[in-house]
Amino acid sequence: MKLLRLAPENTKFGFMRFRRVSYPFSAIMSIISVIMFLAIGMNFGIDFAGGTLMELRAKTGAADLASLRGLGDKLGLGDVEVQSFGNDTDLTMRVRVQPGGDAAQQAAVDRVKAAVGDAYEFRRVEVVGPRVSGELVQSGTLGVVLSIVAVLTYLWFRFEWQFAVGAVIATMHDLLLTVGFFSITQLEFNTTSIAAILTIVGYSLNETVVVLDRIREMMRKYKKMPIADMIDLSVNAVLPRTIMTATTVFLALLSLVIFGGHVIRSFSIAMLWGLFVATYSSVFICSPILIYLGVRTEDQRAPAPEGKSAKATA
């Protein structure tokens, strides 16, 4: 039985010849991401911005979540987060903070009550602050920084310092472009978005380490081959695995985007973007930087014997 292959065997595509294009392109995209983040900012969800929490119970039958989510646009309240819990009749509704203080918040609650009528029982109404506190954000940032430092240390000891620097630059590149993606698209940034960013970091590091590990193997096998040719050979060797992994993850994420619903929409779309960015950076950002950082094999680093040197001089 013949195995399925998404990439032909023994490909010899010259990836490294595009490094003079990929680096300027990534630099421009990174600058745009920073500008958009500073100029427009993030579209923070209720998790970060706070709002009013209402707990409802349908009096007859199951709760109609789709119609309740549409109340935000219908009543001019912005995005409304609706989630079921417990059973089909119970749900929570979060409404963004309305401009105008407590009076505006109470007016928003009254408008929601008038819109739903007698179909739902309001069991609890309270004003809530951001679910993700500053302390939690600091802890999450510290966790990401420590994980990057841990990867840097691991790669430094197992490979060489150039490999560690390349992996960290590729990871930071992916984080920056993902933040820029949220700013440009104004996709809601909530707690699931944080989960998406952390997942993208993990996926990016995994792809990067796979490529670097193959480069390390090739450095031992082809000690006299030019570094650019050896990196091309290594990337082509892992290309079938990279394409297969990216394809399966893409199909799973596409299903989440289409059928996952509103609750995980920002997570699914951000992960789709992160999939392409992480695959791109492992090939066109991390790998070429080894050339610029002067990675050499043992034979290339070793000094020439005196006899050969004298003969060459003569």
N, C-alpha and C positions, 0 to 999 in steps of 0.2 A: 504493500500500500504506500503510495507516494504521499509524503508529508506536504502540507500547505506551506507555501513560501510567498511572503509578501514582498520580498526583495530578491533579485537574482543572485546566484552564487558568484563568488569571486569578483565582486564589483571593484572597480578601480577609479572611483570618482575622486577628483582632486579637490577636497574640501578646503585645504589650506590656502589655495589660490584666491579664495574669497575673503580672506582675513582683512585685506585692505578696503573691503566694502563693508564687512560686518561690523567692524569697530566704529567707523564714522556713523553708520546707521544706528547702532545701539547708543552711541553718545548723543545723537540728536534726539532719539526717543527718550532717553533719560532726562535730558534738559527739558523737553516738553512735559514730562511727567512732573518734574519739580515745579515748573512754572504753573501748570494747571492746579497742582496741589496748593500752592501759595495763593493763586489768584481766585480759584473757585472753591477749593476745599472739598470736604467729603460730605456726602448726603447721609448724615448720621440718622440711624433708625431710632425707634423709641427706646431701644435698649440703652443708647447713649444719651439721647436728648431728654428722656423722661416724658411724662405725660399723665394721662388719667386711666386708671385701671377699672374696668367694669366686669363683674362676674354675672353672667346671665344663665337662665335655665328656660328651655322651651317648654311651654305649657302643654302643647300637644304635638306628638311626633318628634322627629329628629330636628336638630337645629340646622338651619340653612346657612352654612358658612359663606358660600359664594355671594349671596345677597347682602350679608352683613359686611363683607369686605368692600362691597361697592358703595357703602354709605359714605366712605371718606370723600370720594369725588362728588357724590350726589349732594352732600351737605356742605361741601367746601371745607372739610376738616383736614385735608391732606391724607397721607397714608394711614390706614387703620389696620392694626395687626389683630387677627382673629385666630384663636387656637382652641380646639376642643380638648377636654380632659375628662377623665372618669368614664363617661358614657356619651351616647349620641346627643343627649339633651343639654349637657353642661358645656359652657365655653367661657373663655375670657376675651375681652375686647380692650385693646389699648389704643388710645387716641393721643396724637402728638400734643405737645404743649402749644396752646393757642396764644397768640399775642393779645395782651390786655389783662394779664394777671389772673387772679382767682375768679373774678367775675366772668371772664371769657371761658375759663375752664368749666364753670358751672353752666354757662350757656350752651357749651358743646354737649354736656351731658343731657341737658333738657332737650336739645334737638335730636339726639339719638333716641331718647325715650319716646319722643313724639313720632319719630320715624318708624320705630318697631311696633308701636301700639301695644296692644294687650297680648301679643303673641309670645312675649318673653317676660319672665320675672327677673327683676334686678335684685340680686341677692347681696351684692356688695359693690360699693363705689368709693374709690379712694384715689388721691393724687400720689403718684410715685415719682421718685427721682430716677436718675440713670441706674440701670441694673448693674452695669459695669463701672465700678468705682475707680477713682484714680489709683488706689492701692493695687487693684487687680490689673490695671493697665501697666503699671510699673513692674509688677511681678511677671506679666507676660513678656514685656520687653526684655527684662533681665533674663528670662528663660531662653529667648531667641538668641541673645548675645552670648550666653554661656554655651549654648549648643554649637554656635559657630566657632567659638574658641576651642571647644572640645574637638570638633572636626579638624580645625587647623592643627591642633597638637597631634592628633592621631595621624593625619596625613604627613605631617612634618617628620615624625619618627618612622613611619612605615615607608614613605617614599622619600621625597626631597622637599625642601622648603618651597620650591617653585610650584609643586603640585598643590600644596596647601593654599598658597596665595591665589592660584587659579581657581580653586574650588570656592574660596570665600568671595572672590570678585564675581564669579558666575551667580552665586546665591544672592548677593546684594543686588546684582543686576535684575534678577527675577523679582525680588521684593520691591524694588523701585518701580519697575514697569507695572507690577500688579497694583500698587498704590495709585499710579498714574491712570491705570485703567478704571479704577473706581471713581477718580476725579473727573475723567473725561466723560464717562458714560452716566455719571450721577446715579449709579446703581446703589441701592440702599446698603449702607455699611452698618452691620449689626454684629451680634455675637457669632452667628454662623459664618460671617465674613472673616472673623479672626481665625476660626477653625480652618477656613479655606486657605488663608495665608500660611498657617503653620503646616498644613498638608502640602502646599506647594513647595515650601522649604524642604520638607522631607523627600518629596519626589525629585526635586532638583538635585539634592545631594546624592540621592541614589543613582540617578542617571550620570552624574559627574564622576562619582567614584567608579562606576562600571567602565567608563571610557578611560579614566586615568589608570585603572588597574591593567587594562589591556595594553596601554602604552608602556607601562612598566614591564610587562612581559616581553613586549617587542624590543625594548631596549636591551634586554638580556640576550635575546635571540639574534638580533641584527645589530651588532656592535659598531659596524662601520657605515651603516646606512645614514644618509642625511636626515636630520631630525624632522624636517617637513614631510619628507617621503614616508618616514616611519609613522608619524601621526596619521597621515592619510591611510596608511595600511591598517592601523589600529582601528580607526573610525569605521572603515569599510568592513572590518572583521566583526564589529558589534552592530553593524547596521541592521541586519535581519532581526536581531533581538530588540533593538530600539524601536523599529517599525511595528513589530508584533505587540510590544508592550503598549506603545502609544495608541495603536488602533483599538486594542481591547479596552483600555481606559477611556478612550474617546467615546466608544459605543455605550459604555456604562454611564458616562456623564451626560451624553445626549439623551438617554432615557430619563435621567433625573430632570433635565431641563424641560422635557416635553411632558412628562407624567408626574414629576415630583411635587408640583403645586407651588403655591405662593410662599410657603414657609421657608423652603430651602432653595428658593430661586436664586438669591444672591450667591449662595454657596456653589451651586451647580455652574452658573455662568462664570464665576471667578475661577473655578477649577478648570473649566474648558480653556480659558485664557492661559492659566498657569501651565497647563499641559504643553501647549505650543511653545511658550516662553522657555520652560525648563528644558525641553528637547533641543531647542535652538541654541540656548546658552551652553549646554554641555558640549556641543560640536563646534560652534562658531565663536564662542567667547573664552571658555576655559581651555580648550585644546590649543588654539593659536598662541595663547599667552605664554606657553612653555617655550615657544620659539623666541619671543622677545625677552624672556627672562634668562635665556642662555642655557637651557637644559642640554647636557651632553651625556653620551654613553661613557662607560669606563675607558674604552679604547680611545675615544676622542679626547678625554680629559688627560690621559696618560702622556707624559713627555716622550718625545721620540728618542730612541737609543742613540748613543753618541756616535756609533759607527755610521748609522744611516744619516744622522745630521751632518756629520763631516763630509760624507760622500755627496749629499745634496748640495752642500756649500761649495765643494770642489767643482 
